[in-house]
Amino acid sequence: MPGHPPGAETRPSLPADRRGRRLRDLRISVTDRCNFRCPYCMPAEIYGEKYTFLPRGEVLSFEEIERLSRIFVDLGTSKLRITGGEPLLRAELPTLIKKLASIEGIRDIALTSNGQLLEDQAGPLRDAGLRRVTVSLDSLDPEQFRRMSGRNFGPERVLAGIEAADRAGLAPIKINCVVQRGLNDPSFIELARHFRGTRHVVRFIEYMDVGTLNRWKPSEVVAASEILDRIAREAPLEPVGPAYPGEVARRYRYRDGSGEIGIIASVTQPFCGDCVRARLTPDGRLVTCLFATDGRDLKAALRGGASDAELRDLIRSVWTQRDDAYSEQRGAAASRASESPKRRRVEMYEIGG
C-alpha cells in the first residue's frame, strides 16, 4: 500500500481544529443495517422487522466514498476504517476496499465487524487490500452472548470468523468487549484467558453513553481501574506506551510475555485531547465526534456538482471549527451530578463507534 507523502503530516496547510488536532483518521460507515440487535446500540424493540432503514439511493456509492476519501487524504488523513452498522452486509465490499487501497497516501485500512459473516469474507477482503480487522465480542458465554447480541445464537460463528481472519493474514486481530455491569461483568475475564497466548489483543471498553437509545446509567459502567485490577490479579500486567499518537486504548502486556490487552476508558479517563478522528455516515454526513448531535451533509454538495476543491474547502471548514470534547464535558458534569449531560446524539449504528 502506498505510503504517506514525505512530510505530509507536518505541512502547515493541513487543517487543525480549535484544539490543534489534525485530521488523520476517517471512519467510513458503509451501511446502517446490522444483523445483530445489541441493546446498547440497536435494541430490537425499536429496530424490529418494520423499521425502515436508508433506501439504497440515499447511501453513498463506492465511487462517492472513494472520491471523498481522496479528498480527506489531501487534508492529512492516512488511516481508513470501514464500519457500519455491520459492514459485511454491504454487497461487494472487497470492491470498495480495492478502490481505497489504490489511493496514494493511505497507510492503513481496517474494518470493524461483529464477525458473524467474517469466516467467508476474510480472504477476499485481505486480497483486496484490507490490512486489519477488529471484531466485537462481548462474551464467550452463550447465554450472555445472546443477551448482548439480541440474537438467539452463541459466539461460535464469531470465533470461526476470527480464526479465518487469522489464517487470511489479518492479524494481529483486535477483539472489542464492551463491559456492562449486570450483564457480562462477571465473565469478561474469560475473554482475556481465551485469547492470552495468541497474537490477538482483547480491548475492554467502558460502557459508554453513545446515542440515545441504550438508557445508559453511570452505575452500569465498570471502570477501567476495576477491569485492569481483576485481570492483573490473575496474570500480572505492565503498561506499554501507545503505538501511535491518538491511540484510544491504553495498552498493557502480560509480564510473562504471553500477549497484551487494551482498555478504552472514555468515561473515567477521557482522551478528547488526542482525538484525530472524523466519521462519515452511510448517507454522507461528516461527523466530528462519537457523541455528536448531528453531522454536516457532504452528499448534497457531492451530488450537486461540487468540485473537489469545493468539497475540500467544505470539509476543511467543518474540521477547523471543531471543538468537540464531549467525554471531558461528561466527566465534569458527573463530578457535579451522577449522570451525563442530556442532549440529542447521533446513534452508534450510524457511525460505527
Long-range contacts (C-beta under 8 A, 24 or more apart in sequence): 1-101, 1-106, 1-107, 1-108, 1-109, 1-129, 1-131, 2-103, 2-104, 2-105, 2-106, 3-105, 3-107, 4-78, 4-105, 4-107, 5-104, 5-105, 8-76, 8-78, 8-105, 9-76, 9-78, 11-76, 14-75, 14-76, 15-75, 15-76, 15-316, 15-319, 15-320, 16-319, 16-320, 17-288, 17-319, 17-320, 17-321, 17-322, 17-323, 17-324, 18-320, 18-321, 18-322, 18-323, 19-272, 19-273, 19-322, 19-323, 19-325, 21-273, 21-274, 21-275, 21-276, 21-322, 22-76, 22-276, 23-72, 23-75, 23-76, 23-77, 23-276, 23-278, 23-315, 23-319, 24-76, 24-77, 24-78, 24-79, 24-246, 24-276, 24-277, 25-77, 25-78, 25-79, 25-81, 25-246, 25-276, 25-277, 25-278, 26-69, 26-72, 26-77, 26-79, 26-80, 26-81, 26-277, 26-278, 26-279, 26-280, 27-80, 27-81, 27-83, 27-277, 27-278, 27-279, 27-280, 27-351, 27-352, 28-65, 28-69, 28-80, 28-81, 28-82, 28-83, 28-279, 28-280, 29-83, 29-84, 29-85, 29-87, 29-279, 29-280, 29-281, 29-282, 29-350, 29-351, 29-352, 30-59, 30-60, 30-65, 30-82, 30-83, 30-84, 30-85, 30-87, 30-90, 30-93, 30-96, 30-282, 31-59, 31-84, 31-85, 31-86, 31-87, 31-89, 31-90, 31-282, 32-59, 32-84, 32-85, 32-281, 32-282, 32-283, 32-349, 32-350, 33-84, 33-85, 33-86, 33-89, 34-84, 34-85, 34-86, 34-89, 34-114, 34-349, 35-86, 35-89, 35-114, 35-116, 35-117, 35-151, 36-86, 36-114, 36-116, 36-149, 36-150, 36-151, 37-149, 37-150, 37-151, 38-138, 38-148, 38-149, 38-150, 39-147, 39-148, 39-150, 39-214, 40-148, 40-178, 40-180, 40-207, 40-210, 40-214, 40-216, 40-348, 41-210, 41-211, 41-213, 41-214, 41-347, 41-348, 41-349, 41-353, 42-150, 42-213, 42-349, 43-150, 43-213, 43-214, 44-150, 46-213, 47-349, 54-282, 54-283, 58-282, 58-283, 59-282, 59-283, 60-280, 60-282, 60-283, 60-284, 60-299, 60-302, 62-92, 62-95, 62-96, 62-99, 63-99, 64-284, 64-299, 64-302, 64-303, 65-96, 65-99, 65-100, 65-280, 66-96, 66-99, 66-100, 66-103, 67-302, 67-308, 67-311, 68-280, 68-284, 68-298, 68-302, 68-311, 69-100, 69-103, 69-106, 70-103, 70-308, 71-308, 71-311, 71-312, 71-315, 72-278, 72-315, 73-103, 73-104, 73-105, 73-106, 74-312, 75-312, 75-315, 75-316, 75-319, 77-105, 77-106, 77-278, 78-105, 78-106, 78-107, 78-108, 79-106, 79-107, 79-108, 79-109, 79-110, 80-106, 80-108, 80-109, 80-110, 81-109, 81-110, 81-111, 81-112, 81-352, 82-109, 82-110, 82-111, 82-112, 82-130, 83-111, 83-112, 83-351, 83-352, 83-353, 84-112, 84-113, 84-349, 84-352, 85-282, 85-349, 85-352, 86-113, 86-114, 86-116, 86-117, 87-111, 87-112, 87-113, 87-352, 88-113, 88-116, 88-117, 88-118, 88-121, 89-117, 93-121, 93-125, 94-121, 94-124, 94-125, 94-127, 94-128, 95-128, 97-125, 97-128, 97-129, 97-130, 98-128, 98-129, 100-129, 101-128, 101-129, 101-130, 102-129, 108-132, 110-134, 112-136, 112-176, 112-352, 112-353, 113-161, 114-149, 114-158, 115-157, 115-158, 115-159, 115-161, 115-162, 116-157, 116-158, 116-161, 117-161, 118-158, 118-161, 118-162, 118-164, 118-165, 119-157, 119-160, 119-161, 119-163, 119-164, 120-164, 122-161, 122-164, 122-165, 122-167, 122-168, 122-170, 123-164, 123-167, 123-168, 125-168, 125-170, 126-168, 126-169, 126-170, 130-170, 131-170, 132-170, 132-172, 132-173, 132-174, 133-165, 133-170, 133-173, 133-174, 134-173, 134-174, 134-175, 134-176, 134-203, 135-161, 135-162, 135-165, 135-173, 135-174, 135-175, 135-176, 136-175, 136-176, 136-177, 136-178, 137-162, 137-175, 137-176, 137-177, 137-191, 138-177, 138-178, 138-180, 138-183, 138-184, 139-177, 139-184, 139-187, 139-188, 139-190, 139-191, 140-187, 140-190, 140-191, 140-194, 141-184, 141-187, 141-190, 144-183, 144-184, 144-187, 147-183, 148-178, 148-180, 148-183, 148-184, 162-200, 166-199, 166-200, 171-199, 171-200, 172-199, 172-200, 172-201, 173-199, 173-200, 173-201, 174-200, 174-201, 174-202, 174-203, 174-262, 175-200, 175-201, 175-202, 175-203, 176-203, 176-205, 177-202, 177-203, 177-204, 177-205, 178-205, 178-207, 178-208, 179-204, 179-205, 179-206, 179-207, 179-222, 179-227, 180-207, 180-220, 180-221, 180-222, 181-207, 181-219, 181-220, 181-221, 181-222, 182-220, 185-222, 188-222, 188-227, 189-230, 189-231, 189-234, 192-231, 192-234, 192-235, 192-261, 193-234, 195-259, 196-235, 196-254, 196-258, 196-259, 197-258, 197-259, 198-259, 199-259, 200-259, 201-259, 201-260, 201-261, 201-262, 202-261, 202-262, 203-249, 203-261, 203-262, 203-263, 203-264, 204-261, 204-262, 204-263, 204-264, 205-263, 205-264, 206-263, 206-264, 206-265, 206-266, 206-267, 206-268, 207-267, 208-266, 208-267, 208-290, 209-291, 209-330, 209-340, 209-345, 210-290, 210-291, 210-345, 210-347, 210-348, 210-353, 211-345, 211-346, 211-347, 211-348, 211-349, 212-344, 212-345, 212-347, 213-347, 216-340, 217-339, 218-267, 218-334, 218-338, 218-339, 218-340, 219-338, 221-267, 221-268, 223-265, 223-267, 223-268, 224-250, 224-263, 224-264, 224-265, 224-268, 224-269, 225-268, 227-263, 228-252, 228-263, 231-261, 237-261, 245-274, 245-276, 246-274, 246-275, 246-276, 246-277, 247-274, 266-290, 266-327, 267-327, 267-330, 267-331, 268-331, 270-325, 270-327, 270-328, 270-330, 270-331, 271-327, 272-324, 272-325, 272-326, 272-327, 272-328, 273-325, 273-328, 275-324, 278-319, 279-351, 279-352, 281-346, 281-350, 281-351, 282-350, 286-315, 286-318, 287-346, 287-350, 287-351, 288-318, 288-319, 288-322, 288-324, 289-322, 289-324, 289-326, 290-326, 290-348, 290-351, 290-353, 291-324, 291-326, 291-327, 291-330, 291-345, 291-346, 292-324, 292-326, 292-345, 292-346, 293-343, 293-344, 293-345, 293-346, 294-344, 294-346, 295-346
